[in-house]
Amino acid sequence: MAAVNSKASGLANVTLRPGTEADVPTMLRLMDDRTEWLVSQGRTKQWGTERQSDRPDRIEGATKYARSGGTWIVIEKGPLESSEQVLGVLTVGDAASYVNPATEPELYINYLITDPKAGGGRGLGGLLVEKAKALAKEKGVRLLRLDCYAGGDGKLVRWYESQGFQKQEAFEEKGWPGQVLSMRL
């Protein structure tokens, strides 16, 4: 486990641990919570309005990611020794099949989500990006890529740019506007 103790960034008592298949229900809960948050913001085009945990494709995807060996869970220890709250999840691996392949070895962020109830501005997303960068460096690759929703107000793309990613190609997958972003390490 990798402990993070940066009170300045709001991440005191936060730890990263490898994810397992037992984390699938938590991954789906985070997606449900994030969908609810997106709907409350009037952003229904990214994931729609239905619970992600009711969708067989989302269940299959979360299970695949959890089994991949590339999943990391952000937890915060509670007041009791045995209590913990999951604050976010990261999965890295191979690029999605719907994006153009990289021209060099890479690590691809397949899944990055934080709990909207954990409080924005704590730096949880940035912590997950830093973990992805560290994993890429451990594998000896100098390219980190991802794709994300590029519709609406573009806020998600701008957030990734604020983390050091640069826009590459835009794409559309079944009517869903996406953006591939990359970072050189």
C-alpha positions as CSV (number, residue, x, y, z in Angstrom):
1,M,0.0,0.0,0.0
2,A,1.1,3.5,-0.7
3,A,0.2,6.0,2.0
4,V,-0.3,9.6,1.2
5,N,0.0,12.1,4.1
6,S,-0.3,15.5,2.7
7,K,-2.5,17.6,4.9
8,A,-2.0,20.6,2.6
9,S,-3.7,18.8,-0.2
10,G,-6.6,17.5,1.9
11,L,-5.3,13.9,1.6
12,A,-4.4,13.1,5.2
13,N,-5.1,9.4,6.0
14,V,-5.5,8.5,2.4
15,T,-4.0,5.2,1.1
16,L,-3.9,3.4,-2.2
17,R,-4.3,-0.3,-2.4
18,P,-4.5,-2.8,-5.3
19,G,-8.1,-3.5,-6.4
20,T,-9.6,-6.9,-6.7
21,E,-12.8,-8.4,-8.0
22,A,-14.3,-7.8,-4.5
23,D,-14.2,-4.1,-5.4
24,V,-16.6,-4.4,-8.3
25,P,-19.7,-3.4,-6.2
26,T,-17.8,-0.3,-5.0
27,M,-16.8,0.6,-8.5
28,L,-20.4,0.4,-9.6
29,R,-21.6,2.4,-6.6
30,L,-19.1,5.2,-7.5
31,M,-20.4,5.2,-11.0
32,D,-24.0,5.4,-9.8
33,D,-23.0,8.3,-7.4
34,R,-21.2,10.1,-10.2
35,T,-24.1,9.6,-12.6
36,E,-26.4,11.1,-10.0
37,W,-24.1,14.0,-9.5
38,L,-23.8,14.6,-13.3
39,V,-27.6,14.5,-13.6
40,S,-27.9,17.0,-10.7
41,Q,-25.5,19.3,-12.8
42,G,-27.7,18.9,-15.9
43,R,-24.9,16.8,-17.6
44,T,-26.9,13.9,-18.8
45,K,-25.1,13.2,-22.1
46,Q,-21.9,11.7,-20.6
47,W,-23.4,8.6,-18.9
48,G,-27.2,9.1,-19.3
49,T,-29.6,9.1,-16.3
50,E,-29.9,5.4,-15.4
51,R,-28.0,3.7,-12.7
52,Q,-24.7,2.3,-14.1
53,S,-25.0,-0.7,-11.8
54,D,-28.1,-1.8,-13.6
55,R,-26.3,-2.0,-17.0
56,P,-24.8,-5.4,-17.9
57,D,-22.1,-3.7,-20.0
58,R,-21.0,-1.6,-17.0
59,I,-20.9,-4.6,-14.7
60,E,-18.9,-6.5,-17.3
61,G,-16.5,-3.6,-17.7
62,A,-16.0,-3.1,-14.0
63,T,-15.4,-6.8,-13.5
64,K,-12.9,-6.9,-16.4
65,Y,-11.0,-3.9,-14.9
66,A,-11.0,-5.3,-11.4
67,R,-9.5,-8.6,-12.7
68,S,-6.9,-6.9,-14.8
69,G,-4.3,-6.3,-12.1
70,G,-4.2,-2.6,-13.0
71,T,-6.8,-1.4,-10.6
72,W,-6.0,0.8,-7.6
73,I,-8.4,1.9,-4.9
74,V,-8.1,5.1,-2.9
75,I,-9.2,4.6,0.7
76,E,-9.4,6.9,3.7
77,K,-9.1,5.3,7.1
78,G,-12.1,6.0,9.4
79,P,-11.9,6.5,13.2
80,L,-12.2,2.8,13.9
81,E,-9.2,0.6,12.9
82,S,-11.4,-1.6,10.6
83,S,-13.3,1.2,8.9
84,E,-12.4,2.7,5.6
85,Q,-14.2,4.8,2.9
86,V,-13.4,4.3,-0.7
87,L,-12.8,7.7,-2.3
88,G,-11.8,6.7,-5.8
89,V,-10.6,4.1,-8.3
90,L,-8.0,4.0,-11.1
91,T,-7.5,1.3,-13.7
92,V,-4.6,1.3,-16.1
93,G,-3.8,-1.1,-18.9
94,D,-4.2,-1.3,-22.7
95,A,-5.9,1.3,-24.8
96,A,-9.6,1.1,-25.5
97,S,-10.4,-0.6,-28.8
98,Y,-12.2,2.4,-30.2
99,V,-9.2,4.7,-30.2
100,N,-6.2,4.8,-32.6
101,P,-3.3,2.8,-31.2
102,A,-0.2,4.6,-29.9
103,T,2.9,4.6,-32.0
104,E,5.1,3.7,-29.0
105,P,4.7,1.7,-25.8
106,E,2.2,3.3,-23.5
107,L,0.1,2.9,-20.4
108,Y,-3.6,3.8,-20.8
109,I,-5.9,5.1,-18.1
110,N,-9.1,3.0,-18.6
111,Y,-11.0,4.1,-15.5
112,L,-10.6,7.0,-13.2
113,I,-13.4,8.0,-10.9
114,T,-13.7,9.7,-7.5
115,D,-16.6,9.8,-5.1
116,P,-18.5,13.1,-5.6
117,K,-19.6,12.9,-1.9
118,A,-15.9,12.9,-0.8
119,G,-15.7,16.6,-1.4
120,G,-14.3,18.2,-4.5
121,G,-11.1,20.1,-4.4
122,R,-9.3,17.5,-2.2
123,G,-7.0,16.4,-5.0
124,L,-8.2,12.9,-5.3
125,G,-8.3,12.9,-9.1
126,G,-4.8,14.4,-9.2
127,L,-3.6,11.7,-6.8
128,L,-4.9,9.0,-9.2
129,V,-3.2,10.7,-12.1
130,E,0.1,10.7,-10.1
131,K,-0.3,7.0,-9.4
132,A,-0.9,6.3,-13.1
133,K,2.3,8.3,-13.9
134,A,4.3,6.3,-11.3
135,L,3.0,3.0,-12.8
136,A,4.0,4.1,-16.3
137,K,7.5,5.0,-15.1
138,E,7.7,1.6,-13.3
139,K,6.9,-0.1,-16.6
140,G,9.5,2.0,-18.4
141,V,7.0,3.7,-20.7
142,R,7.1,7.4,-21.4
143,L,3.5,7.8,-22.8
144,L,0.4,8.0,-20.7
145,R,-2.9,8.2,-22.5
146,L,-6.6,8.3,-21.8
147,D,-9.9,9.2,-23.3
148,C,-12.8,11.0,-21.8
149,Y,-16.2,12.6,-22.6
150,A,-15.6,15.7,-24.8
151,G,-19.2,17.0,-25.1
152,G,-21.1,19.5,-23.1
153,D,-19.1,22.4,-21.7
154,G,-15.7,20.6,-22.1
155,K,-15.0,20.8,-18.4
156,L,-13.7,17.2,-18.1
157,V,-11.2,17.7,-21.0
158,R,-10.0,21.0,-19.3
159,W,-9.6,19.2,-16.0
160,Y,-7.3,16.6,-17.7
161,E,-5.4,19.4,-19.4
162,S,-4.9,21.0,-15.9
163,Q,-3.3,17.7,-14.9
164,G,-0.7,18.0,-17.7
165,F,-2.4,16.1,-20.5
166,Q,-2.6,17.4,-24.0
167,K,-5.4,16.9,-26.5
168,Q,-4.7,14.4,-29.3
169,E,-7.5,13.3,-31.5
170,A,-11.2,13.7,-31.1
171,F,-13.5,10.8,-31.9
172,E,-17.1,9.7,-31.8
173,E,-18.2,6.3,-30.5
174,K,-21.9,5.5,-31.1
175,G,-22.8,9.1,-30.9
176,W,-20.7,9.8,-27.8
177,P,-18.1,12.6,-28.4
178,G,-14.7,11.7,-27.0
179,Q,-11.2,13.1,-26.7
180,V,-8.0,11.2,-26.5
181,L,-5.4,13.0,-24.3
182,S,-1.8,12.1,-23.7
183,M,1.1,13.0,-21.4
184,R,4.8,12.5,-22.0
185,L,6.7,11.4,-19.0
